[in-house]
C-alpha cells in the first residue's frame, strides 16, 4: 500500500510482530491498535506534485528514535518490485523500477513513534 506525504511516497508498513496485539490478531481477523490520522481537506494537494523521495516505513517497536537509511539503487528496485509488481515481474517492468530508483532517492524508515517518524521525514526535504 502506498501513500504520499508532502512529496514523499510511503510504501507499506511491514513489521507486525511488535504491534500491540501482534500479528496473530491479524490472522484471526482481529486488528492490532494503530493510530489513524485525518488530513484536513485544505492540506491535501489539489494538483499533482513531484515525488521528492520514496520511503519504505518499517515499524520496529524496539527502536527508540526513527532511523532513516538511504537505499542503494538495487535495494530500492527490489523493494519497489515487491510492492509494485508482485508476481507480474518481467524485464520491462524491472527496468522501469531501476530507472525510478536511479532518479528518486529511496529510504528505509524504521520507527516506533509515528510522530517522531513524521518529524524525521521532514528532514528529507
N, C-alpha and C positions, 0 to 999 in steps of 0.2 A: 504494500500500500504506500503511495507516495502523496505527500502534501507539501505545499510551499509556505514559506515563512520569510517575508522580507527579502526576496531574491534568492533564498536558499531552498534547495529541494531536499526534503527529508524523506528518506526511503526506509520504510518498515521500522519496527521496534522489536528486536529479535529475542532477547533473553526473557523467558517467562518464569524460570525457576525461582527467581528472587522476589517476584511479586507477592504481596500478601495473598494467601490462598493458593499459591503455587500453580504450576502447570497442570496438576491433576484436576483442579477446578475447571479448567478449560475443557479437558477431555470428558468430564462428566456433564458438560453442558452448563456449568456454572460460569461465574465471571469473577475474576480477581479484581480487587479495587484498583481503579485507575482514575486519576484526575482528568476531567474534561474541561475545556475552556470554550466559551462562546466568544466569537470575534464580532465586534460591533460592525455594522454594515459600512460605516464610514472608514474603517480600517482595511477593508477588502479592496484590492486593486480593481479598477473598472476597465483597465486596458492591459494587454499583455506586457510583461516586463522581461528583461534579460535575466537569465539564471546566473548568479554570481558564483555559486558553489553547489555541489551536491554533497549532502551529509547523510551518512548511514548511522542512525542512532541505535545504541545498544544499551538497554537498561542493565545496570550492574549494581545490585543493592549494596555491595561492599565497597564501592568507590566513594571516597569522601568528597572529592572535588571532581568536576567534569574534566575529562581528558579528551582533547581533540588531536587526532593523529592524521597527518596527511597520508593519503594512499598513493602508491605508485600507479602508473597507468595500467599495469597488468592487474593489480589487485582491484582497482576501480572498475575495470572492464569485467572482471569476474563477478564482482558484486552487482554490477548493473545487469549482467546476463542472468544472474539468478533471479533478480526482481522483474526484469522486463521480458524475458524470453521463456523461462520455464523450459519445457521440453521442445519448443519450436526453434532451437538453435540451429542456424545454418551460417555458412561463410559470410554472406552479405550482411546479415543481422549482426554478427560478431564484429565485422569490420566497422559498421556504423557505431557500435558501442565503444570500440577502441578510439575512433575518431572523436567521439564525445568526451571520453576520458582524457584525451590529449588536450582538448580545447578548454575544458572546465575543470577547475580544481575540485578534487574529491577528498572527503574526510570521513573518518570513523569517529563518532562521538560516544564515549562511554560515560554514563551518568547514573546517579541515584536520585538526585533532587532536580525535578524538571525546571524549577525557577532558576536555579544556578546554571543549568544547562542552557536555558534561553539567554541568560546574561553572557555566557561563554560564546554562544553563537554570534552575538553582537560584535565580538572582537574580530570576526572573519570579514567584516565589511571593509 
